[in-house]
Amino acid sequence: MSKVHKFVITNPELCVACNACMKACIKQAYKRGKLAKSRLDVLSLESGKMPNQCRQCDDAPCANVCPTGALRISNQTVELCEEICIGCKLCTIACPYGAVVIEAEVPPSIVGEFERNLEAGCVSGLKSIAIKCDLCHGAQEGPACIDSCPKGALLMVDPILMECKFGKKLKADMTPFLKKIAPEVEFLNIPAPVLKKPKEPSPDSPETPQSNQGEA
């Protein structure tokens, strides 16, 4: 098997770039006591727009270059300990997907100073740290982005258990997409898409006029 870590990925054919996943990500990060910033970003590509987040690489380049051990492989994911991150940016350079970014919590009292020093990438007295998707580690319900998606475009893949976590609003057959991203895995829990039932005619609607053919 080529991959063992769990990861979240987006089916670009279903994504409508509504940003619901980003809002859910920020809310869940705040609830878990993390920096209240989105761990994924909606990218604009030639083929359209879609979320981009950490792929939880098995041999994670970001963890290999981290000088403090803030990034480490654990529990089938690449975890980040924000408390010991020093914001050195080596992980942002090493990540092949551009899924690790440096962010800071900006108090309203220094917003002006922060904006003036954006090019420098730091503000005196303000600690910046790396943030990345950690699959909402510690949240019993799992990644918040998945259930927030109105089209069911996001899913979490677990190659070891051969299972996927789908959103509640899955509206398409995900089998062809899964065959592309993990062709060696025979997934055991791919559900049938939830399709809208055709609307039944209202009982108050007028009946269709009957043909008078055959009458004299």
C-alpha positions in Angstrom: 0.0 0.0 0.0 1.4 3.3 -1.1 -0.1 5.4 1.7 -1.0 4.7 5.3 -1.9 8.1 6.8 -5.5 9.4 7.0 -6.1 12.6 5.0 -8.9 14.9 3.8 -9.3 15.6 0.1 -11.8 17.4 -2.1 -13.6 16.2 -5.2 -13.2 19.3 -7.4 -16.2 18.3 -9.6 -18.5 18.9 -6.6 -16.9 21.9 -4.9 -18.8 25.2 -5.4 -16.3 27.4 -3.5 -18.8 28.5 -0.9 -16.2 28.8 1.8 -18.4 26.9 4.3 -15.5 24.6 5.0 -13.2 27.5 6.0 -15.8 28.9 8.4 -16.3 25.5 10.0 -12.5 25.0 10.3 -12.1 28.3 12.1 -14.9 27.7 14.5 -13.7 24.2 15.4 -10.1 25.4 15.9 -11.4 28.0 18.4 -13.4 25.4 20.2 -10.3 23.3 20.6 -8.3 26.1 22.0 -6.2 26.5 18.8 -5.4 29.7 16.9 -8.7 30.8 15.3 -7.5 30.6 11.7 -8.5 28.4 8.9 -6.4 25.3 8.3 -7.5 25.1 4.7 -7.7 27.6 1.9 -9.9 27.7 -1.2 -7.7 28.0 -4.2 -8.5 29.5 -7.6 -7.3 27.2 -10.4 -7.7 27.2 -14.1 -10.1 24.3 -13.8 -12.1 26.0 -11.0 -11.9 26.6 -7.3 -11.4 24.0 -4.5 -10.1 23.7 -0.9 -6.5 22.8 -0.3 -5.2 21.4 2.9 -2.5 19.1 4.4 -2.3 15.7 2.8 -0.8 14.1 5.9 2.3 12.8 4.0 3.6 9.5 5.2 7.2 10.8 5.0 6.3 14.4 5.9 8.9 16.9 4.6 7.6 19.5 7.1 8.2 17.3 10.1 11.6 16.3 8.8 12.8 19.9 8.7 11.1 21.2 11.9 14.0 22.1 14.4 11.8 22.0 17.5 9.8 18.8 16.9 6.6 20.9 16.8 5.6 18.9 13.7 5.6 15.2 14.2 4.0 12.0 12.8 1.5 10.5 15.3 -1.8 8.7 15.1 -1.7 8.3 11.3 -1.4 12.1 10.9 1.1 14.9 10.9 0.5 16.7 14.2 1.5 20.2 15.1 2.2 21.4 18.6 1.5 25.1 18.4 3.0 25.7 21.9 6.6 24.9 20.8 6.4 26.2 17.2 8.9 29.1 16.7 7.5 30.3 13.4 10.8 29.6 11.5 8.9 29.0 8.2 11.0 25.9 7.2 7.9 23.8 7.1 6.2 26.2 4.7 9.2 25.9 2.3 9.3 22.1 2.6 5.5 21.4 2.1 4.9 20.4 -1.6 1.3 21.4 -1.4 1.6 24.9 0.1 -0.6 23.6 3.0 1.4 25.0 5.9 1.2 28.7 6.5 2.5 31.1 9.2 -0.2 33.0 11.0 -0.6 35.2 14.1 -3.4 36.2 16.4 -3.6 40.0 15.9 -5.2 42.0 18.8 -7.3 44.9 17.5 -5.0 47.4 19.2 -2.1 46.6 16.9 -4.0 45.9 13.6 -2.5 49.1 12.0 1.1 48.1 13.0 0.5 44.6 11.7 -0.7 45.8 8.3 2.3 48.2 7.9 4.7 45.3 8.6 3.0 42.6 6.4 6.0 42.6 4.0 8.4 41.9 6.8 6.2 38.9 7.8 6.4 39.7 11.5 5.6 42.3 14.1 7.7 43.1 17.2 6.2 41.4 20.3 3.8 39.3 18.3 4.4 35.6 18.0 3.7 33.9 14.7 3.3 30.2 14.4 2.7 27.6 11.7 -0.8 26.2 11.2 -2.0 23.3 9.2 -4.9 20.8 9.0 -4.7 18.2 11.9 -8.0 16.5 11.0 -9.6 18.4 13.9 -7.5 16.2 16.3 -9.4 15.7 19.6 -12.9 16.5 18.1 -15.1 13.4 18.5 -17.1 14.3 15.4 -14.0 14.4 13.2 -13.0 17.0 10.6 -15.5 19.9 10.7 -15.1 20.8 7.0 -16.6 17.5 5.9 -20.0 17.9 7.5 -20.2 21.6 6.6 -19.9 21.1 2.9 -23.3 21.5 1.2 -22.3 19.4 -1.8 -20.5 16.5 0.0 -17.3 17.4 -1.9 -14.9 16.8 1.1 -14.1 13.4 2.5 -11.6 11.8 4.8 -9.7 8.7 3.6 -8.4 6.0 6.0 -6.3 3.6 3.8 -5.6 1.3 6.8 -9.2 0.7 7.8 -10.2 1.0 4.1 -12.9 3.4 5.1 -14.0 7.0 4.3 -15.8 9.6 6.3 -18.4 11.3 4.1 -20.4 14.4 4.8 -24.1 14.2 5.6 -25.0 15.8 2.3 -23.3 13.5 -0.1 -25.0 13.9 -3.5 -22.8 12.0 -5.9 -21.3 8.6 -6.5 -17.8 8.9 -5.0 -16.5 5.5 -6.3 -14.8 6.9 -9.5 -13.1 9.7 -7.5 -11.8 7.2 -4.9 -10.5 4.9 -7.6 -8.4 7.8 -8.9 -6.9 8.9 -5.5 -6.4 5.4 -4.0 -6.6 2.8 -6.7 -5.0 0.1 -4.5 -7.6 0.3 -1.7 -11.0 -1.5 -1.8 -13.1 0.8 0.4 -15.7 -0.9 2.5 -18.2 1.8 3.3 -18.9 3.8 0.2 -22.6 4.9 0.6 -25.1 5.4 -2.2 -25.5 9.2 -2.9 -28.6 10.9 -1.4 -30.6 12.0 -4.4 -33.5 14.4 -4.3 -36.9 12.7 -4.8 -39.0 14.0 -7.7 -41.7 16.4 -6.5 -45.2 14.8 -6.3 -48.0 16.8 -7.8 -50.0 18.9 -5.3 -53.4 17.5 -4.4 -54.8 20.9 -5.1 -53.4 21.2 -8.6 -55.9 21.1 -11.5 -56.3 17.8 -13.2 -55.0 17.4 -16.8 -57.9 17.8 -19.2 -58.9 14.5 -20.7 -59.0 14.1 -24.5 -62.5 14.2 -26.0 -61.4 12.0 -28.9 -63.9 9.3 -29.7 -66.9 11.2 -28.6 -69.6 12.0 -31.1 
